[in-house]
Amino acid sequence: MTETNQPLDIDIVVPCHDEQDTLAAHVRRLHDFCRTSLQHTWRITIADNASTDDTARIADDLAAMLDGVHAVHLWQKGRGRALKAVWSASPARVLVYLDEDLSTDLAALEPLVAPLLSGHSDMAIGTRLAGSSRVVRGGKREFISRSYNLLLRSTMGVSFSDAQCGFKAVTSTAAEHLLPLCEDDAWFFDTELLVLAEHAGLRIHEVPVDWVDDVDSSVHIASTATEDLKGMWRVSRGLATGRIPIAPVYESIGRRPFTTPHVGILGQVLRFGAIGVASTIAFALLYALLRPALGAQTADFLALLVTAVGNTALNRRFTFGMRGRVGAGRHQLQGLVVFGIAWAITSGSLVLLHATTPNATHGAEIAVLTGANLLATLVRFVLFKAWVFRARRRPQVVQRGTTPATEASTEALPVHDGATP
């Protein structure tokens, strides 16, 4: 139990919204566990976010009756909003988040916080997807969870196994740097926090948990999944464009050696495809604008040249994760060679069209060129991956009396400990 004259080690936050039927029993159960099992100073914070039932009164009653229980009331709904507000104001060394339904076995709480209190890790998460986890839930939720986490790993270059388990902890130092960067106020918040943490080079510890699904959960799967996909796109774009300033976090608390998390082949294909679609649309629009004044072949050449330069720059940063100006000029020159091949494909399609249909309309030209440009996009991906942006192992320079430096190696992997699915 927390003593007022001792530093606070752990602040266990329980976000809740309209939980009047279960809140008292669950908080009492959590309080009994903390009182009898935890070896650190602790506090339980009930974060009531805009409840419309009797939750707020129950939270206040629990805070009055139980030593070490604190109640906070927020007037806007949102799990992410509640966690950001409470964590930002907490004096604890380690900030914990538990789902109100206590689906996760509390026996995993001590293993969750131990590596953070010792300074070994920066974040810790419960995982239901480890081989040693014991999970009871329906097939639909199991499929959605595994699909979501596979999509995260393949498209966002992360290696943690379970983003959605409501059983997480973060050090106050990491939270201080990461919380201002998290934009989501709802269910995607903790996924966003995890993605930013890994891209900042923080160490994420994973704890296999026993977990029983809450059949009365109020989470709407379809709307939550839609918001999650929007959040993934927003964060991916922010990291790729530099809008999210993650580098200062790495410089302050990131663990070296570290390079940007690797994006697998599926993630590269999806990112390249999105850029390719945008390039194809831009190409068609440019061609339609230039064709009346310049003619078919010239319009094709200029439209493809403009979109090729933009395509190379976007893929360099977004698809293949390359930063800085080093090598950028060479990549653009190689990209122009790839552009020449793509131009040959699209130009050849025009020659073939005019040979077979001399009076082809502009609409037919655009349709044929669009198809040819899609083929050129496939060829461009193969050449980008195998030649332009091929990973190159850089020789290490080791000075006398030092250990080999790995920070500049393109083969370095993100520091990560924990279970994999």
Secondary structure, 3 states (H helix, E strand, C coil): CCCCCCCCCEEEEEEECCCCCCHHHHHHHHHHHHHHHCCCCEEEEEEEECCCCCHHHHHHHHHHHCCCEEEEEECCCCHHHHHHHHHHHCCCCEEEEECCCCCECHHHHHHHHHHHHCCCCCEEEEECCCCCCEEECCHHHHHHHHHHHHHHHHHHCCCCCCCCCCEEEEEHHHHHHHHHHCCCCCCCHHHHHHHHHHHCCCCEEEEECEEECCCCCCCCHHHHHHHHHHHHHHHHHHHHHCCCCCHHHHHHHCCCCCCCCCCCHHHHHHHHHHHHHHHHHHHHHHHHHHHHHHCHHHHHHHHHHHHHHHHHHHHHHHHCCCCCCCCHHHHHHHHHHHHHHHHHHHHHHHHHHHHHCCCCCHHHHHHHHHHHHHHHHHHHHHHHHHHHCCCCCCCCCCCCCCCCCCCCCCCCCCCCCCCCC
